[in-house]
Amino acid sequence: MARAERGEEVVIARAGRPAVRRVPVATRERTFGTMRLTVPDEFFEPLVEDELAAWE
């Protein structure tokens, strides 16, 4: 399973004959509407105490 998750195709055989082929799921990047949006890394940092108190 881990090898397929890393992008490798894995074939499982039964009695020397290929029985199952595992391949990674193709993922695609999702877009949100038509706007290009960049979120700065600071967005994900914890709020300072004053800002956090304002939300409570």
PDB file of N, CA, C and O in Angstrom:
ATOM      1  N   MET A   1       0.831  -1.179   0.000  1.00  0.00           N
ATOM      2  CA  MET A   1       0.000   0.000   0.000  1.00  0.00           C
ATOM      3  C   MET A   1       0.882   1.251   0.000  1.00  0.00           C
ATOM      4  O   MET A   1       0.648   2.177  -0.777  1.00  0.00           O
ATOM      5  N   ALA A   2       1.892   1.277   0.869  1.00  0.00           N
ATOM      6  CA  ALA A   2       2.748   2.457   0.979  1.00  0.00           C
ATOM      7  C   ALA A   2       3.470   2.731  -0.335  1.00  0.00           C
ATOM      8  O   ALA A   2       3.639   3.889  -0.719  1.00  0.00           O
ATOM      9  N   ARG A   3       3.893   1.692  -1.018  1.00  0.00           N
ATOM     10  CA  ARG A   3       4.593   1.891  -2.297  1.00  0.00           C
ATOM     11  C   ARG A   3       3.662   2.513  -3.333  1.00  0.00           C
ATOM     12  O   ARG A   3       4.085   3.379  -4.098  1.00  0.00           O
ATOM     13  N   ALA A   4       2.404   2.086  -3.370  1.00  0.00           N
ATOM     14  CA  ALA A   4       1.442   2.673  -4.304  1.00  0.00           C
ATOM     15  C   ALA A   4       1.169   4.128  -3.940  1.00  0.00           C
ATOM     16  O   ALA A   4       1.012   4.973  -4.822  1.00  0.00           O
ATOM     17  N   GLU A   5       1.112   4.422  -2.641  1.00  0.00           N
ATOM     18  CA  GLU A   5       0.885   5.805  -2.213  1.00  0.00           C
ATOM     19  C   GLU A   5       2.032   6.715  -2.633  1.00  0.00           C
ATOM     20  O   GLU A   5       1.832   7.909  -2.857  1.00  0.00           O
ATOM     21  N   ARG A   6       3.223   6.159  -2.738  1.00  0.00           N
ATOM     22  CA  ARG A   6       4.377   6.952  -3.170  1.00  0.00           C
ATOM     23  C   ARG A   6       4.437   7.092  -4.688  1.00  0.00           C
ATOM     24  O   ARG A   6       5.340   7.744  -5.213  1.00  0.00           O
ATOM     25  N   GLY A   7       3.487   6.490  -5.397  1.00  0.00           N
ATOM     26  CA  GLY A   7       3.428   6.659  -6.843  1.00  0.00           C
ATOM     27  C   GLY A   7       3.820   5.429  -7.638  1.00  0.00           C
ATOM     28  O   GLY A   7       3.788   5.458  -8.868  1.00  0.00           O
ATOM     29  N   GLU A   8       4.187   4.357  -6.972  1.00  0.00           N
ATOM     30  CA  GLU A   8       4.624   3.154  -7.658  1.00  0.00           C
ATOM     31  C   GLU A   8       3.428   2.273  -8.007  1.00  0.00           C
ATOM     32  O   GLU A   8       2.473   2.175  -7.237  1.00  0.00           O
ATOM     33  N   GLU A   9       3.488   1.637  -9.167  1.00  0.00           N
ATOM     34  CA  GLU A   9       2.465   0.657  -9.524  1.00  0.00           C
ATOM     35  C   GLU A   9       2.887  -0.675  -8.927  1.00  0.00           C
ATOM     36  O   GLU A   9       4.031  -1.096  -9.101  1.00  0.00           O
ATOM     37  N   VAL A  10       1.977  -1.346  -8.222  1.00  0.00           N
ATOM     38  CA  VAL A  10       2.284  -2.596  -7.542  1.00  0.00           C
ATOM     39  C   VAL A  10       1.374  -3.689  -8.098  1.00  0.00           C
ATOM     40  O   VAL A  10       0.153  -3.534  -8.132  1.00  0.00           O
ATOM     41  N   VAL A  11       1.980  -4.799  -8.534  1.00  0.00           N
ATOM     42  CA  VAL A  11       1.214  -5.936  -9.052  1.00  0.00           C
ATOM     43  C   VAL A  11       1.299  -7.063  -8.025  1.00  0.00           C
ATOM     44  O   VAL A  11       2.391  -7.433  -7.595  1.00  0.00           O
ATOM     45  N   ILE A  12       0.160  -7.599  -7.638  1.00  0.00           N
ATOM     46  CA  ILE A  12       0.089  -8.710  -6.695  1.00  0.00           C
ATOM     47  C   ILE A  12      -0.281  -9.957  -7.491  1.00  0.00           C
ATOM     48  O   ILE A  12      -1.233  -9.962  -8.271  1.00  0.00           O
ATOM     49  N   ALA A  13       0.499 -11.009  -7.272  1.00  0.00           N
ATOM     50  CA  ALA A  13       0.292 -12.238  -8.032  1.00  0.00           C
ATOM     51  C   ALA A  13      -0.254 -13.335  -7.131  1.00  0.00           C
ATOM     52  O   ALA A  13      -0.032 -13.353  -5.921  1.00  0.00           O
ATOM     53  N   ARG A  14      -0.978 -14.250  -7.768  1.00  0.00           N
ATOM     54  CA  ARG A  14      -1.471 -15.458  -7.085  1.00  0.00           C
ATOM     55  C   ARG A  14      -1.022 -16.643  -7.947  1.00  0.00           C
ATOM     56  O   ARG A  14      -1.351 -16.731  -9.130  1.00  0.00           O
ATOM     57  N   ALA A  15      -0.275 -17.536  -7.336  1.00  0.00           N
ATOM     58  CA  ALA A  15       0.250 -18.717  -8.043  1.00  0.00           C
ATOM     59  C   ALA A  15       1.077 -18.304  -9.260  1.00  0.00           C
ATOM     60  O   ALA A  15       1.043 -18.956 -10.304  1.00  0.00           O
ATOM     61  N   GLY A  16       1.815 -17.213  -9.104  1.00  0.00           N
ATOM     62  CA  GLY A  16       2.705 -16.770 -10.178  1.00  0.00           C
ATOM     63  C   GLY A  16       2.034 -16.004 -11.302  1.00  0.00           C
ATOM     64  O   GLY A  16       2.692 -15.628 -12.272  1.00  0.00           O
ATOM     65  N   ARG A  17       0.729 -15.766 -11.188  1.00  0.00           N
ATOM     66  CA  ARG A  17       0.014 -15.027 -12.241  1.00  0.00           C
ATOM     67  C   ARG A  17      -0.494 -13.717 -11.672  1.00  0.00           C
ATOM     68  O   ARG A  17      -1.048 -13.702 -10.573  1.00  0.00           O
ATOM     69  N   PRO A  18      -0.321 -12.613 -12.390  1.00  0.00           N
ATOM     70  CA  PRO A  18      -0.805 -11.319 -11.904  1.00  0.00           C
ATOM     71  C   PRO A  18      -2.298 -11.366 -11.631  1.00  0.00           C
ATOM     72  O   PRO A  18      -3.079 -11.807 -12.473  1.00  0.00           O
ATOM     73  N   ALA A  19      -2.695 -10.900 -10.427  1.00  0.00           N
ATOM     74  CA  ALA A  19      -4.105 -10.939 -10.049  1.00  0.00           C
ATOM     75  C   ALA A  19      -4.654  -9.541  -9.769  1.00  0.00           C
ATOM     76  O   ALA A  19      -5.807  -9.252 -10.086  1.00  0.00           O
ATOM     77  N   VAL A  20      -3.830  -8.674  -9.175  1.00  0.00           N
ATOM     78  CA  VAL A  20      -4.296  -7.350  -8.773  1.00  0.00           C
ATOM     79  C   VAL A  20      -3.211  -6.340  -9.106  1.00  0.00           C
ATOM     80  O   VAL A  20      -2.019  -6.601  -8.946  1.00  0.00           O
ATOM     81  N   ARG A  21      -3.652  -5.188  -9.569  1.00  0.00           N
ATOM     82  CA  ARG A  21      -2.711  -4.100  -9.827  1.00  0.00           C
ATOM     83  C   ARG A  21      -3.148  -2.908  -9.000  1.00  0.00           C
ATOM     84  O   ARG A  21      -4.276  -2.433  -9.133  1.00  0.00           O
ATOM     85  N   ARG A  22      -2.248  -2.418  -8.137  1.00  0.00           N
ATOM     86  CA  ARG A  22      -2.529  -1.227  -7.326  1.00  0.00           C
ATOM     87  C   ARG A  22      -1.784  -0.061  -7.924  1.00  0.00           C
ATOM     88  O   ARG A  22      -0.588  -0.142  -8.201  1.00  0.00           O
ATOM     89  N   VAL A  23      -2.502   1.019  -8.118  1.00  0.00           N
ATOM     90  CA  VAL A  23      -1.893   2.237  -8.659  1.00  0.00           C
ATOM     91  C   VAL A  23      -2.348   3.414  -7.805  1.00  0.00           C
ATOM     92  O   VAL A  23      -3.420   3.366  -7.202  1.00  0.00           O
ATOM     93  N   PRO A  24      -1.545   4.465  -7.750  1.00  0.00           N
ATOM     94  CA  PRO A  24      -1.961   5.627  -6.966  1.00  0.00           C
ATOM     95  C   PRO A  24      -3.166   6.305  -7.610  1.00  0.00           C
ATOM     96  O   PRO A  24      -3.326   6.281  -8.830  1.00  0.00           O
ATOM     97  N   VAL A  25      -3.994   6.897  -6.792  1.00  0.00           N
ATOM     98  CA  VAL A  25      -5.161   7.631  -7.280  1.00  0.00           C
ATOM     99  C   VAL A  25      -4.673   8.961  -7.844  1.00  0.00           C
ATOM    100  O   VAL A  25      -3.901   9.675  -7.203  1.00  0.00           O
ATOM    101  N   ALA A  26      -5.120   9.275  -9.017  1.00  0.00           N
ATOM    102  CA  ALA A  26      -4.743  10.557  -9.621  1.00  0.00           C
ATOM    103  C   ALA A  26      -5.473  11.675  -8.885  1.00  0.00           C
ATOM    104  O   ALA A  26      -6.698  11.664  -8.774  1.00  0.00           O
ATOM    105  N   THR A  27      -4.725  12.614  -8.399  1.00  0.00           N
ATOM    106  CA  THR A  27      -5.340  13.754  -7.718  1.00  0.00           C
ATOM    107  C   THR A  27      -5.188  14.976  -8.595  1.00  0.00           C
ATOM    108  O   THR A  27      -4.255  15.081  -9.392  1.00  0.00           O
ATOM    109  N   ARG A  28      -6.095  15.873  -8.440  1.00  0.00           N
ATOM    110  CA  ARG A  28      -6.004  17.109  -9.200  1.00  0.00           C
ATOM    111  C   ARG A  28      -6.167  18.272  -8.240  1.00  0.00           C
ATOM    112  O   ARG A  28      -6.833  18.167  -7.210  1.00  0.00           O
ATOM    113  N   GLU A  29      -5.553  19.363  -8.595  1.00  0.00           N
ATOM    114  CA  GLU A  29      -5.629  20.540  -7.750  1.00  0.00           C
ATOM    115  C   GLU A  29      -6.997  21.176  -7.907  1.00  0.00           C
ATOM    116  O   GLU A  29      -7.482  21.363  -9.023  1.00  0.00           O
ATOM    117  N   ARG A  30      -7.618  21.507  -6.782  1.00  0.00           N
ATOM    118  CA  ARG A  30      -8.929  22.136  -6.820  1.00  0.00           C
ATOM    119  C   ARG A  30      -8.767  23.645  -6.870  1.00  0.00           C
ATOM    120  O   ARG A  30      -7.855  24.206  -6.263  1.00  0.00           O
ATOM    121  N   THR A  31      -9.645  24.280  -7.586  1.00  0.00           N
ATOM    122  CA  THR A  31      -9.634  25.737  -7.644  1.00  0.00           C
ATOM    123  C   THR A  31     -10.884  26.265  -6.964  1.00  0.00           C
ATOM    124  O   THR A  31     -11.921  25.601  -6.937  1.00  0.00           O
ATOM    125  N   PHE A  32     -10.776  27.437  -6.431  1.00  0.00           N
ATOM    126  CA  PHE A  32     -11.887  28.087  -5.761  1.00  0.00           C
ATOM    127  C   PHE A  32     -12.330  29.247  -6.634  1.00  0.00           C
ATOM    128  O   PHE A  32     -11.706  30.308  -6.637  1.00  0.00           O
ATOM    129  N   GLY A  33     -13.389  29.044  -7.361  1.00  0.00           N
ATOM    130  CA  GLY A  33     -13.873  30.093  -8.254  1.00  0.00           C
ATOM    131  C   GLY A  33     -12.854  30.408  -9.339  1.00  0.00           C
ATOM    132  O   GLY A  33     -12.119  29.526  -9.784  1.00  0.00           O
ATOM    133  N   THR A  34     -12.812  31.650  -9.756  1.00  0.00           N
ATOM    134  CA  THR A  34     -11.877  32.043 -10.804  1.00  0.00           C
ATOM    135  C   THR A  34     -10.781  32.965 -10.282  1.00  0.00           C
ATOM    136  O   THR A  34      -9.894  33.369 -11.034  1.00  0.00           O
ATOM    137  N   MET A  35     -10.844  33.299  -8.990  1.00  0.00           N
ATOM    138  CA  MET A  35      -9.845  34.199  -8.420  1.00  0.00           C
ATOM    139  C   MET A  35      -8.574  33.435  -8.076  1.00  0.00           C
ATOM    140  O   MET A  35      -8.623  32.287  -7.634  1.00  0.00           O
ATOM    141  N   ARG A  36      -7.446  34.085  -8.285  1.00  0.00           N
ATOM    142  CA  ARG A  36      -6.190  33.545  -7.801  1.00  0.00           C
ATOM    143  C   ARG A  36      -6.021  34.068  -6.392  1.00  0.00           C
ATOM    144  O   ARG A  36      -6.074  35.278  -6.171  1.00  0.00           O
ATOM    145  N   LEU A  37      -5.821  33.184  -5.443  1.00  0.00           N
ATOM    146  CA  LEU A  37      -5.756  33.576  -4.052  1.00  0.00           C
ATOM    147  C   LEU A  37      -4.488  33.014  -3.440  1.00  0.00           C
ATOM    148  O   LEU A  37      -4.209  31.819  -3.538  1.00  0.00           O
ATOM    149  N   THR A  38      -3.735  33.883  -2.814  1.00  0.00           N
ATOM    150  CA  THR A  38      -2.533  33.460  -2.106  1.00  0.00           C
ATOM    151  C   THR A  38      -2.728  33.775  -0.637  1.00  0.00           C
ATOM    152  O   THR A  38      -3.042  34.908  -0.273  1.00  0.00           O
ATOM    153  N   VAL A  39      -2.544  32.779   0.198  1.00  0.00           N
ATOM    154  CA  VAL A  39      -2.694  32.959   1.639  1.00  0.00           C
ATOM    155  C   VAL A  39      -1.297  32.977   2.251  1.00  0.00           C
ATOM    156  O   VAL A  39      -0.543  32.017   2.093  1.00  0.00           O
ATOM    157  N   PRO A  40      -0.942  34.061   2.948  1.00  0.00           N
ATOM    158  CA  PRO A  40       0.395  34.125   3.548  1.00  0.00           C
ATOM    159  C   PRO A  40       0.525  33.123   4.696  1.00  0.00           C
ATOM    160  O   PRO A  40      -0.465  32.769   5.336  1.00  0.00           O
ATOM    161  N   ASP A  41       1.746  32.672   4.948  1.00  0.00           N
ATOM    162  CA  ASP A  41       2.000  31.704   6.018  1.00  0.00           C
ATOM    163  C   ASP A  41       1.546  32.227   7.371  1.00  0.00           C
ATOM    164  O   ASP A  41       1.140  31.437   8.224  1.00  0.00           O
ATOM    165  N   GLU A  42       1.602  33.531   7.592  1.00  0.00           N
ATOM    166  CA  GLU A  42       1.213  34.117   8.866  1.00  0.00           C
ATOM    167  C   GLU A  42      -0.258  33.856   9.184  1.00  0.00           C
ATOM    168  O   GLU A  42      -0.651  33.878  10.350  1.00  0.00           O
ATOM    169  N   PHE A  43      -1.061  33.613   8.173  1.00  0.00           N
ATOM    170  CA  PHE A  43      -2.484  33.351   8.368  1.00  0.00           C
ATOM    171  C   PHE A  43      -2.706  32.145   9.279  1.00  0.00           C
ATOM    172  O   PHE A  43      -3.677  32.104  10.035  1.00  0.00           O
ATOM    173  N   PHE A  44      -1.803  31.161   9.205  1.00  0.00           N
ATOM    174  CA  PHE A  44      -1.969  29.919   9.937  1.00  0.00           C
ATOM    175  C   PHE A  44      -1.320  29.944  11.323  1.00  0.00           C
ATOM    176  O   PHE A  44      -1.392  28.958  12.056  1.00  0.00           O
ATOM    177  N   GLU A  45      -0.699  31.044  11.680  1.00  0.00           N
ATOM    178  CA  GLU A  45      -0.082  31.153  13.003  1.00  0.00           C
ATOM    179  C   GLU A  45      -1.166  31.439  14.047  1.00  0.00           C
ATOM    180  O   GLU A  45      -2.193  32.035  13.723  1.00  0.00           O
ATOM    181  N   PRO A  46      -0.944  31.018  15.290  1.00  0.00           N
ATOM    182  CA  PRO A  46      -1.934  31.278  16.346  1.00  0.00           C
ATOM    183  C   PRO A  46      -2.141  32.780  16.557  1.00  0.00           C
ATOM    184  O   PRO A  46      -1.223  33.577  16.365  1.00  0.00           O
ATOM    185  N   LEU A  47      -3.355  33.149  16.953  1.00  0.00           N
ATOM    186  CA  LEU A  47      -3.646  34.551  17.231  1.00  0.00           C
ATOM    187  C   LEU A  47      -2.970  34.992  18.523  1.00  0.00           C
ATOM    188  O   LEU A  47      -2.785  34.199  19.447  1.00  0.00           O
ATOM    189  N   VAL A  48      -2.607  36.266  18.570  1.00  0.00           N
ATOM    190  CA  VAL A  48      -2.073  36.798  19.822  1.00  0.00           C
ATOM    191  C   VAL A  48      -3.239  36.900  20.805  1.00  0.00           C
ATOM    192  O   VAL A  48      -4.399  36.919  20.393  1.00  0.00           O
ATOM    193  N   GLU A  49      -2.937  36.966  22.092  1.00  0.00           N
ATOM    194  CA  GLU A  49      -3.972  36.927  23.141  1.00  0.00           C
ATOM    195  C   GLU A  49      -5.038  38.012  22.960  1.00  0.00           C
ATOM    196  O   GLU A  49      -6.220  37.736  23.166  1.00  0.00           O
ATOM    197  N   ASP A  50      -4.656  39.237  22.581  1.00  0.00           N
ATOM    198  CA  ASP A  50      -5.624  40.325  22.412  1.00  0.00           C
ATOM    199  C   ASP A  50      -6.628  39.998  21.302  1.00  0.00           C
ATOM    200  O   ASP A  50      -7.830  40.203  21.472  1.00  0.00           O
ATOM    201  N   GLU A  51      -6.143  39.496  20.182  1.00  0.00           N
ATOM    202  CA  GLU A  51      -7.031  39.170  19.073  1.00  0.00           C
ATOM    203  C   GLU A  51      -7.926  37.979  19.430  1.00  0.00           C
ATOM    204  O   GLU A  51      -9.112  37.959  19.100  1.00  0.00           O
ATOM    205  N   LEU A  52      -7.346  37.003  20.099  1.00  0.00           N
ATOM    206  CA  LEU A  52      -8.121  35.840  20.510  1.00  0.00           C
ATOM    207  C   LEU A  52      -9.244  36.235  21.463  1.00  0.00           C
ATOM    208  O   LEU A  52     -10.359  35.726  21.350  1.00  0.00           O
ATOM    209  N   ALA A  53      -8.962  37.131  22.393  1.00  0.00           N
ATOM    210  CA  ALA A  53      -9.977  37.601  23.345  1.00  0.00           C
ATOM    211  C   ALA A  53     -11.096  38.343  22.614  1.00  0.00           C
ATOM    212  O   ALA A  53     -12.256  38.254  23.016  1.00  0.00           O
ATOM    213  N   ALA A  54     -10.768  39.062  21.561  1.00  0.00           N
ATOM    214  CA  ALA A  54     -11.778  39.813  20.807  1.00  0.00           C
ATOM    215  C   ALA A  54     -12.774  38.873  20.130  1.00  0.00           C
ATOM    216  O   ALA A  54     -13.924  39.254  19.909  1.00  0.00           O
ATOM    217  N   TRP A  55     -12.350  37.650  19.797  1.00  0.00           N
ATOM    218  CA  TRP A  55     -13.224  36.689  19.124  1.00  0.00           C
ATOM    219  C   TRP A  55     -14.108  35.935  20.115  1.00  0.00           C
ATOM    220  O   TRP A  55     -15.088  35.309  19.712  1.00  0.00           O
ATOM    221  N   GLU A  56     -13.779  35.985  21.388  1.00  0.00           N
ATOM    222  CA  GLU A  56     -14.551  35.216  22.365  1.00  0.00           C
ATOM    223  C   GLU A  56     -15.736  35.972  22.879  1.00  0.00           C
ATOM    224  O   GLU A  56     -16.485  35.457  23.709  1.00  0.00           O
TER     225      GLU A  56
END
